[in-house]
Amino acid sequence: MSSWFQSPIATALRALVVLAAFLLVLERLDFFPASGAVADWIGLAAPAFYLWAFWSGAEIFAKTRSATDFGPALVSGLNRMGAGLMLGAWVAILAEPALRYLIDNGFTVMTGVRFEWTLANLALAFAGLTLLLLARRGRQIRAELDGFV
């Protein structure tokens, strides 16, 4: 059986990621009546990283079979999830507002740009950092355990 369908949770997460990506693109193409702006593709940068983090979480569920399976698949998945959350949060905090400001003023002036220091963005950055540190600690523990054998 393919790794796509080995875990119902992984399959559901992957389906959610594909559906969310499809809906985000549709929203940017102005297909929804509630969307009042023209295509704003800069706003897809942070969600793309968040969807990558979800996809990495699905990989964890697909590749780990038991609770004692703290192997390379879990560590790699935690690392990618953490990176996705952190990169998405920092794009939402720093890059997205700066790029929007530059595009709005025609790349003529870079004064007055605001950063989005919201609690949600900071919480996502912290969650990503926590996952990265957990993956690093998992690699260290695994190396110590392999040294005993």
N, C-alpha and C positions, 0 to 999 in steps of 0.2 A: 504494500500500500504506500502511496506517495506520502511524503512528509506534510503535504498540504492538508490531508484529512486524518492524520493520526490522532489529533486532539480536537474535540469539539470546541473547546475554548479558543484554541489557536485559529480554527476555521472561522469562528464567529468574529474574532478580532480582525482577521484579515478581510472578511466581508465588510465589517464596519469601516475599515481604513479605505477600501476601494469605494464604498458608497460615499463616505465623507469627502474624499478627493473629487469624486464626480460632482457632488453638490457644490463644493467650493468653486470648481471651474464654471459650473452653470451659473452660479451667483455672479461671478466676475464677468461672464458674457452677457449679463443683463437679461436673462431669460425670466427671472422671477419678478413679478410686479412690485414687490416690496423693495427691490434694489433700486435706489434712486441715483446712484452714481454711474458714470461711464466705467468701462473696464479698468479696474485698478489692480494691476497684477502685482504690485509691490506687496500688497496685503497677503499674498500667498506664500511669502518667504517663511514666516514663522510657523504657520500651519503645516507647511511641508515638513519641517523638522519635527513637529509634534506627531505627524502621521508616521514618520520614520521611526520615532520612539515607540508608537503603538505596534508597528510592524515587527520591531525587534522584540517586543513583549510577546507577540504571537510566536516568534521563533523559539523563545524560551519554553513556552508551553508545548510546542511541537517536539522539541528535542530532549526535554527532561521527562523521564518516566516516573521517578519516585522522589520522595522528599530527601533521600540521601544522595541524590545525583548532583552534587555540587562540583561539576566538572567544567571543562572548557566551554561547553555550549552555554551554560548558565552564566559564567563569568563574562563571556563575549557578549551575550545578550544584555546583561546588566550594563556593561560598558557602552554598548551602542544606545541603549535606552537613555542612560545618563547624558551621553553626548547629544542625543537628539533633543532632550528637554533643555539642556543648558544652551545649546546653540539657538534653539527656537526662542528661548526667553531673551537672550542677548540681542538677537535680531529684532525682537519686538521692542526691547528697551532702547537700543542704540541706533541700529541701522535703518529700520523702517521709518521712524520719525524724521531722521536726517535726510533720507532719500526723498520722502514726501515733500519736505520743505524745499529741498534743492530743485525738485521737478516743478513745484508750484511757482517758484520765482525764476524759473528759466536758467538755473545754474549760474546766476549772476552774483549772488551774495550768500554768505554762510553765517550771517549773524542772526541771532534770535531763535535758533533751533531749540526745540524742547525734547527732552527724553521722557519716555513713558515709565517712570519709576512707580508702577502700581504694585500693590501687594500681590496680585495674581502673578505678574511677571517675576517678581522676586521670589515668590514661593516656588514657581516652576524652575527657576535657576537653582534654588537651594535643593530641590528634589533631585535635579539632575546631578548636582555635585555630590549629593549623598549616595546616589547610585554608582557614580564613578569611584568614589572612595570605598564603597562596599565591594565593588568588583576588584579593586586593587587589593583590598584585604583578603578577599577570597583567593586570589592568585598566590598571595603570601602563605596563607594557611595550606593551600594545596601543595605548594612547594615544600613546606615543612613536613607535611604528611608523606609526600613522596620520598623525602630524605630519610624517613624512618624505615621505609620498606627496603 
